[in-house]
Amino acid sequence: MNCRFCHTELSQVFLDLGAAPPSNSFLKPEELNDPEVYYPLKLFVCPNCFLVQVDEVKRSTEIFSSDYVYFSSFSSTWLAHAKAYVEATLPRLGLGKDSLVMEIASNDGYLLQYVRGLGVPALGVEPTASTAAAARQKGINTLEAFFGVELASRLAAEGRRADLIVGNNVLAHVPDINDFVSGLRIALAPGGLINMEFPHLYRLVQFCQFDTVYHEHFSYLSLCVVCRIFAANGLRVFDVEELPTHGGSLRIHARAEDDPLAVETPRLAEVLRLETGAGMQSPAYYLGFQDRVERIKAELLRFLAEQTLAGKKVAAYGAAAKGNTLLNFCGIKPGQVAFVCDASPHKQGLFLPGSRIPVRHPNAICEERPDFVLILPWNIKDEIKAQLAVIRQWGGRFVLANTMAVEP
């Protein structure tokens, strides 16, 4: 395997989670007797550019299929994040009815609906048919396609270059990261701005967020690596914001390399110093992570065994991809976690890949009255705890899957 950015041969393993089915390949009831395909879930670190990456063992066209089940609009926390970004950014940039905002991986229109609400033309690019259809129902012009040089060139030829290009949690999802970033440069209008958000590898290592690893995340990104990738494709990252989303994310600001507005900020220098000081440009930084992950696995299995022996019932909340990574790595089955609840009707009635735990409506919490609710998407734990405050009536408690903390 070679690095997907600099093509250096890879040999150093950062994390090995064994084999698992893709985290968003939920099963229908009639598929429970069918076999599932498991793929290796192993991360390597490049010794040259230090990009952490998974081998592309399942093609992106298969992962982001027509029955993709992740819809962004079912998280109130994420909607609030998108709304705040739009309402702060568009006026600051002076965008109006003659401008164009393009979002790559626009999902169900969760963000562009706020762009349209301000009277600014919006264009979504989304490869999954199910979410693209949901966006069109909101009146958002959406192209059902993968983004790269080919699509960007077509849009540019049609005169549809964007004044603002947004990409939330997509940069890590592309197998050919050079083609993707080169496409951003082509699709960007003169004087335009690019904002990309992605989970920060530094925080993943710091807080042992191994459950954010899954097959559709091809790359795990530091700021230093992203700056190199953008520079190699004619763009300059000149500013960055640290965000609390997804356990700690970065939002980069980039422009064309010859844009006079692309002046590097103190915030950029500060985060680069943080990464350098931590040793992220050294192979030694990536050693020892596997041992920390194995300890979390052991602690979770011990907790579940104790509850089984005590006759307690454990349910889970949030049929998120990170939860599937955790459950499959630990080998957890319905005998240990009875069911998982999720607010998305697109997941209810299905079964989690691998573990085959049933997904139910949130009302099942009150019906079944579990002693513990294992919060799988820990990044929105406050939202979930507020929604499920009723469990305190029968002495139920929450358990955070990433830290094994038990909370009232």
C-alpha positions in Angstrom: 0.0 0.0 0.0 1.2 3.5 -0.9 0.3 6.9 0.7 -2.8 8.3 -1.0 -1.1 11.8 -0.9 2.6 11.4 -1.5 2.7 7.8 -2.7 5.3 6.7 -0.2 5.2 3.0 0.6 3.5 2.4 4.0 4.5 -0.2 6.6 4.0 1.4 10.1 0.6 0.4 11.6 -1.0 3.0 13.8 -4.2 1.0 14.7 -5.6 -2.4 13.9 -9.3 -2.9 14.8 -9.5 -6.3 13.1 -12.2 -6.8 10.5 -15.7 -5.4 10.4 -18.5 -4.7 8.0 -18.9 -1.0 6.9 -20.3 1.0 9.7 -23.3 2.3 7.8 -24.3 -0.9 6.1 -27.4 -1.6 8.2 -29.3 -4.8 7.8 -33.0 -5.2 6.9 -34.9 -8.0 8.8 -35.0 -10.2 5.7 -31.2 -10.0 5.4 -30.5 -11.4 8.9 -29.9 -14.9 7.4 -27.5 -13.6 4.8 -23.8 -13.4 5.3 -22.1 -10.0 5.8 -18.8 -9.0 4.2 -16.1 -8.0 6.6 -13.2 -5.8 5.6 -9.9 -5.1 7.5 -10.0 -1.9 9.5 -6.3 -1.0 9.8 -4.7 2.4 9.8 -1.2 3.1 8.6 1.0 6.3 9.0 3.1 7.6 6.2 6.8 8.0 7.2 7.2 10.9 4.7 4.1 13.2 5.1 2.6 11.6 8.2 -0.9 11.2 6.8 -2.8 8.5 8.8 -4.9 6.5 6.5 -6.9 3.3 6.0 -6.4 1.1 3.0 -9.3 1.4 0.5 -10.6 -2.1 0.9 -14.2 -1.1 0.0 -14.8 1.3 -2.9 -16.4 4.7 -2.0 -19.1 4.0 -4.6 -20.2 1.0 -2.5 -20.1 2.8 0.8 -22.0 5.9 -0.3 -24.8 3.9 -2.0 -28.4 4.7 -2.7 -29.6 3.3 0.6 -27.1 5.3 2.8 -28.7 5.9 6.2 -26.9 8.9 7.7 -29.1 12.0 7.5 -27.5 15.1 9.1 -30.7 16.8 10.1 -31.6 14.4 12.9 -29.1 16.0 15.2 -30.3 19.3 16.7 -26.8 20.0 17.9 -25.4 19.7 14.3 -28.2 21.8 12.9 -27.5 24.6 15.3 -23.8 24.4 14.4 -24.6 24.7 10.7 -27.0 27.6 11.2 -24.6 29.5 13.4 -21.8 29.1 10.8 -24.0 30.3 7.9 -25.4 33.3 9.8 -21.9 34.4 10.8 -20.0 33.7 7.5 -22.2 34.9 4.7 -22.7 38.5 6.0 -19.0 38.7 6.8 -18.1 37.8 3.2 -20.7 40.1 1.8 -22.4 37.3 -0.2 -25.8 38.0 -1.8 -28.1 37.1 -4.6 -25.3 37.3 -7.2 -23.1 34.9 -5.3 -22.9 31.1 -5.1 -22.3 28.9 -2.1 -21.4 25.3 -2.9 -21.3 22.5 -0.3 -19.5 19.3 -1.0 -21.2 16.3 0.6 -24.3 18.4 1.3 -26.2 15.4 2.7 -29.9 16.2 3.2 -29.5 20.0 2.9 -29.0 20.5 6.6 -26.7 23.5 6.0 -27.7 24.9 2.6 -31.3 25.4 3.8 -29.9 28.3 5.9 -28.0 29.7 2.9 -31.2 29.8 0.9 -32.9 31.3 3.9 -30.6 34.3 3.5 -31.4 34.7 -0.2 -28.0 33.4 -1.4 -28.0 30.9 -4.3 -26.9 27.4 -3.2 -25.6 24.3 -4.9 -25.2 21.0 -3.2 -23.0 18.1 -4.3 -24.0 14.8 -2.8 -23.3 11.3 -4.0 -26.0 9.4 -2.1 -29.4 9.2 -3.7 -31.4 9.1 -0.5 -29.9 12.2 1.1 -29.8 14.1 -2.2 -33.6 13.5 -2.6 -34.2 14.8 0.9 -32.3 18.0 0.0 -34.3 18.5 -3.2 -37.5 18.3 -1.2 -36.2 21.3 0.7 -35.8 23.2 -2.6 -32.0 22.9 -2.7 -30.4 22.4 -6.1 -28.4 19.2 -5.6 -26.1 17.3 -8.0 -26.0 13.6 -7.3 -22.3 13.0 -7.9 -18.9 12.5 -6.4 -16.7 15.6 -6.4 -13.4 15.9 -8.0 -11.5 17.4 -11.0 -13.9 16.1 -13.6 -17.1 17.5 -11.9 -15.3 20.8 -10.9 -14.2 21.3 -14.5 -17.7 20.8 -15.8 -19.1 23.3 -13.3 -16.4 25.8 -14.2 -17.2 25.5 -17.9 -20.8 26.1 -17.1 -19.9 29.3 -15.2 -20.8 27.8 -11.8 -17.7 28.6 -9.8 -18.4 29.3 -6.1 -17.6 32.3 -4.0 -17.7 30.0 -0.9 -17.1 26.3 -0.9 -18.0 24.4 2.2 -17.2 20.9 3.2 -18.1 19.5 6.6 -16.6 16.0 7.4 -15.9 15.2 3.7 -12.1 15.8 3.4 -11.5 12.6 5.3 -14.0 10.6 3.3 -12.4 10.8 -0.2 -10.1 8.1 -1.4 -8.2 10.3 -3.9 -7.5 13.3 -1.8 -5.4 15.0 -4.4 -8.1 14.8 -7.0 -10.6 16.2 -4.5 -8.5 19.2 -3.4 -7.4 20.0 -7.0 -11.2 20.0 -7.8 -11.7 22.6 -5.1 -9.2 24.9 -6.8 -11.0 24.6 -10.1 -14.4 25.1 -8.7 -13.4 28.2 -6.7 -14.3 31.6 -8.1 -11.6 34.4 -8.1 -11.4 35.8 -4.6 -13.4 32.9 -3.3 -13.0 31.1 0.1 -12.9 27.5 1.0 -14.0 26.2 4.5 -13.4 22.6 5.4 -14.2 21.0 8.7 -12.7 17.7 9.8 -11.9 15.8 13.0 -8.5 16.7 14.3 -6.1 13.7 14.5 -4.4 15.4 17.5 -7.7 15.1 19.5 -8.3 11.5 18.3 -4.9 10.5 19.8 -5.2 12.7 22.9 -8.6 11.3 23.9 -8.3 7.8 22.3 -11.2 8.3 20.0 -10.6 5.1 18.1 -14.3 4.6 17.5 -14.2 7.5 14.9 -12.2 5.1 12.7 -14.3 3.4 10.0 -14.1 2.4 6.4 -15.6 5.6 4.9 -13.0 7.7 6.7 -10.1 7.1 4.4 -7.8 9.8 6.0 -7.2 11.0 9.6 -5.9 14.6 9.4 -3.6 16.9 11.1 -3.3 20.6 10.2 0.2 20.2 9.0 -0.7 17.4 6.5 -3.7 19.3 5.2 -1.6 22.4 4.6 0.8 20.3 2.5 -2.0 18.7 0.5 -3.6 22.0 -0.3 -0.3 23.6 -1.2 0.5 20.8 -3.6 -2.8 21.5 -5.3 -2.6 25.3 -5.7 -4.3 26.4 -2.5 -3.1 28.0 0.6 -4.5 27.3 4.1 -4.1 30.7 5.9 -6.4 30.4 9.0 -7.9 27.7 11.2 -10.5 27.5 13.9 -10.6 24.8 16.7 -14.1 23.5 17.2 -15.7 21.2 19.8 -17.7 19.2 17.2 -17.0 15.4 16.8 -14.7 15.4 19.8 -12.5 18.2 18.5 -12.4 19.4 14.9 -10.6 22.0 12.8 -12.2 24.4 10.3 -9.6 25.5 7.8 -9.8 28.7 5.7 -8.1 28.4 2.3 -7.8 30.5 -0.9 -6.0 30.3 -4.2 -2.2 30.4 -3.6 -1.9 33.7 -5.4 -4.9 35.4 -3.6 -3.5 38.4 -1.7 -6.1 37.8 1.0 -4.5 34.4 1.9 -2.4 35.9 4.7 -1.5 33.4 7.4 -2.9 34.2 10.8 -1.6 33.7 14.3 -4.2 31.0 14.9 -2.7 29.0 12.1 0.8 29.3 13.6 -0.5 28.4 17.0 -2.1 25.1 16.0 0.9 24.2 13.8 3.1 24.7 16.9 0.8 22.5 19.0 1.2 19.7 16.5 4.9 20.1 16.1 5.4 20.3 19.9 3.4 17.0 20.3 5.7 15.3 17.9 3.1 14.6 15.1 5.9 14.9 12.5 7.7 11.9 14.0 7.0 8.2 13.8 7.3 7.9 17.6 4.1 9.9 18.1 2.0 7.1 16.6 3.4 4.2 18.8 1.5 2.8 21.8 -2.0 3.9 20.6 -3.1 0.2 20.2 -2.5 -0.6 23.8 -4.7 2.3 25.0 -7.5 1.1 22.7 -7.3 -2.5 24.0 -7.7 -1.3 27.5 -11.0 0.5 26.7 -12.2 -2.7 25.0 -11.4 -4.7 28.2 -13.1 -2.2 30.4 -16.3 -2.2 28.4 -16.5 -5.9 28.2 -15.9 -6.2 32.0 -18.8 -3.7 32.6 -21.2 -5.6 30.4 -20.3 -8.9 32.0 -20.9 -7.4 35.5 -24.4 -6.2 34.4 -25.3 -9.5 32.9 -24.3 -11.4 36.1 -26.3 -8.8 38.2 -29.4 -9.3 36.0 -29.3 -5.7 34.8 -30.5 -4.5 31.3 -28.2 -2.4 29.1 -29.5 -0.5 26.1 -27.7 1.9 23.8 -28.6 5.2 22.2 -27.4 6.5 18.8 -27.0 4.1 15.9 -24.0 6.0 14.8 -21.0 4.8 12.8 -18.7 5.3 15.7 -20.9 3.0 17.8 -20.7 0.3 15.2 -16.9 0.5 15.2 -16.9 0.1 19.0 -19.4 -2.7 19.1 -17.7 -4.7 16.4 -14.2 -4.3 17.7 -15.4 -5.5 21.1 -17.5 -8.3 19.7 -20.7 -7.2 21.4 -24.0 -8.9 20.6 -27.7 -8.4 21.6 -27.2 -10.6 24.7 -25.0 -7.8 26.1 -26.8 -4.7 24.7 -30.4 -5.5 24.2 -31.2 -2.8 21.6 -30.2 0.6 20.4 -32.5 3.6 19.9 -32.1 6.3 17.3 -34.2 9.3 16.3 -33.8 8.7 12.6 -36.7 6.8 11.0 -34.3 5.7 8.3 -32.5 3.5 10.8 -35.5 2.3 13.0 -36.5 -1.3 12.2 -33.0 -2.2 10.9 -30.2 -4.0 12.6 -26.7 -2.8 13.3 -24.0 -4.3 10.9 -22.0 -7.0 12.5 -23.5 -6.9 16.0 -27.0 -7.3 14.6 -28.4 -5.4 17.5 -32.0 -4.1 16.7 -32.5 -0.4 16.1 -35.7 0.9 17.8 -37.6 4.2 18.2 -36.5 6.2 21.3 -39.9 5.4 22.9 -38.4 1.9 23.6 -36.4 3.4 26.4 -39.6 4.1 28.4 -41.1 0.8 27.4 -38.2 -1.3 28.4 -36.8 0.8 31.3 -33.1 -0.3 31.0 -30.8 0.1 34.0 -28.1 1.6 31.8 -28.1 3.5 28.5 -24.8 3.3 26.7 -24.3 6.6 24.7 -22.6 5.6 21.5 -22.3 9.1 19.8 -20.5 10.6 22.8 -19.9 13.8 20.9 -23.6 14.8 21.4 -23.9 13.3 24.9 -25.5 16.5 26.3 -28.2 16.4 23.7 -29.0 12.8 24.3 -29.0 13.1 28.1 -31.5 15.9 27.8 -33.7 13.9 25.5 -33.6 10.8 27.8 -33.8 12.6 31.2 -36.8 10.3 32.0 -34.5 7.4 32.8 -33.7 9.0 36.2 -37.3 8.2 37.2 -36.5 4.5 37.6 -32.9 5.0 38.6 -31.4 4.5 35.1 -27.9 5.8 34.4 -25.9 6.8 31.4 -22.6 5.2 30.4 -20.2 7.0 28.0 -18.8 4.5 25.6 -15.5 6.3 25.0 -14.5 6.7 28.7 -16.7 4.2 30.5 -17.8 6.9 32.8 -21.2 6.2 34.5 -23.3 9.3 34.9 -26.7 10.0 36.5 
